[in-house]
Amino acid sequence: MAKKRMKKGASIDRIPHIPPAIFTNTLVKITDNSGGQTGRVIGVLKKKTVRRRLPGAAVGDVVVVSIREGKPELRRQIMHAIVVRQRKPYRRADGTWIQFEDNAVILITPEGEPRGTEIRGPVAKEAAEKWPKIANIASLII
């Protein structure tokens, strides 16, 4: 097997790969206080795949969600959300492995602002670094 070499000018500090865990038709928990409780993922934004492969989302990615349970005025709405927890374990740059109990998202507005004012439960550090406004309202960042 050939040795992998770094390209000239490439940096060692790179973003670690997080394996996707949330695909189309995945039921996710809505963990903010915007009024939704459960949603179904119907799409993943800004992800390209090969032909006939479902795009997957990981922590920090934006997904399109159809709200299944929650307040009556919010049910059956289609909104964008950010993944803040995933059940599939992934490895961080420092060598530790992390995994959460559930798949969870928070709802966002079309401008990218969180719809809720607080987040219940922990938020992954990767999502908080990518989205600073989530870090401001998160109660616990792991």
C-alpha positions in Angstrom: 0.0 0.0 0.0 1.4 3.4 -1.0 2.2 6.0 1.7 0.1 9.1 1.8 2.1 12.3 1.4 1.0 15.7 2.3 0.7 18.2 -0.5 3.0 21.2 -0.5 1.4 24.0 1.5 -1.2 21.7 3.2 -1.7 22.3 6.9 -1.7 19.7 9.5 -4.6 21.4 11.4 -7.6 20.1 9.5 -11.2 19.6 10.4 -11.7 16.0 11.6 -14.2 14.0 9.6 -17.4 13.2 11.5 -19.3 10.3 10.0 -22.9 11.1 9.0 -25.6 9.6 11.2 -28.8 11.4 10.1 -30.3 10.5 6.8 -33.5 11.2 5.0 -36.6 9.9 6.9 -34.7 9.8 10.2 -36.9 10.8 13.2 -35.1 13.4 15.3 -35.9 15.1 18.6 -36.3 18.9 18.5 -34.4 20.1 21.6 -35.2 23.8 21.8 -38.2 25.6 23.2 -39.6 26.7 19.9 -42.6 24.4 20.2 -41.7 21.4 18.2 -41.0 18.0 19.8 -40.3 15.5 17.0 -39.4 16.0 13.3 -38.6 13.9 10.3 -35.5 14.8 8.2 -36.6 15.3 4.6 -33.3 16.7 3.2 -29.7 17.6 3.9 -28.4 21.0 2.7 -25.0 21.6 1.1 -24.1 17.9 0.8 -23.1 16.2 -2.4 -23.0 12.5 -2.9 -22.7 10.0 -5.7 -25.7 8.8 -7.7 -28.5 7.0 -5.8 -26.8 7.5 -2.4 -28.7 9.3 0.3 -27.0 12.4 1.7 -26.2 12.2 5.4 -25.8 14.8 8.0 -23.5 14.9 11.0 -23.1 17.3 14.0 -23.2 20.9 12.9 -24.9 20.3 9.5 -28.1 21.9 8.3 -31.1 19.7 7.5 -34.6 20.3 6.3 -37.2 19.0 8.8 -40.9 18.3 8.6 -42.3 18.8 12.1 -44.4 15.8 13.3 -45.2 16.6 16.9 -45.5 19.8 18.8 -47.7 22.9 18.9 -50.6 22.8 16.5 -49.5 25.9 14.6 -46.0 24.4 14.1 -47.1 20.8 13.1 -46.8 19.9 9.4 -44.4 22.8 8.8 -41.2 22.4 6.8 -38.2 24.2 8.5 -34.5 24.2 8.5 -32.6 22.8 11.6 -29.1 22.3 12.8 -27.9 18.9 14.2 -26.6 19.3 17.7 -26.4 15.6 18.8 -26.0 12.3 17.0 -26.0 8.7 18.3 -23.3 7.4 16.0 -19.9 7.6 17.7 -17.3 9.8 16.2 -13.6 10.6 17.0 -12.4 14.0 17.9 -9.1 15.5 17.0 -7.7 14.9 20.5 -8.3 11.2 20.2 -11.5 10.9 22.3 -14.6 9.2 21.0 -18.0 10.8 21.7 -21.6 9.5 21.3 -24.9 10.9 22.5 -28.1 9.2 23.6 -30.3 10.5 20.8 -30.3 12.4 17.5 -31.3 16.0 18.2 -31.8 19.2 16.2 -32.7 22.8 16.9 -34.9 24.8 14.6 -33.5 27.9 12.8 -35.0 30.8 10.8 -34.2 31.3 7.1 -31.5 33.8 8.2 -29.8 31.2 10.4 -30.9 32.5 13.8 -32.2 29.9 16.4 -36.0 30.0 16.8 -35.9 29.1 20.5 -34.3 30.9 23.4 -32.8 27.9 25.2 -31.6 24.4 24.3 -32.5 21.4 26.5 -29.7 18.9 27.0 -26.1 18.9 25.8 -24.8 20.3 22.6 -21.7 18.9 20.8 -18.7 21.1 20.8 -18.4 20.9 17.0 -21.8 22.4 16.5 -21.1 25.2 19.0 -17.9 26.1 17.3 -19.5 26.2 13.9 -22.6 28.1 15.0 -21.7 30.7 17.7 -25.3 31.7 18.3 -26.1 28.2 19.4 -23.2 28.3 21.8 -24.7 31.5 23.4 -28.1 29.8 24.2 -26.8 26.3 25.0 -26.9 25.2 28.7 -24.3 22.5 28.3 -21.5 22.1 25.7 -19.8 18.7 25.6 
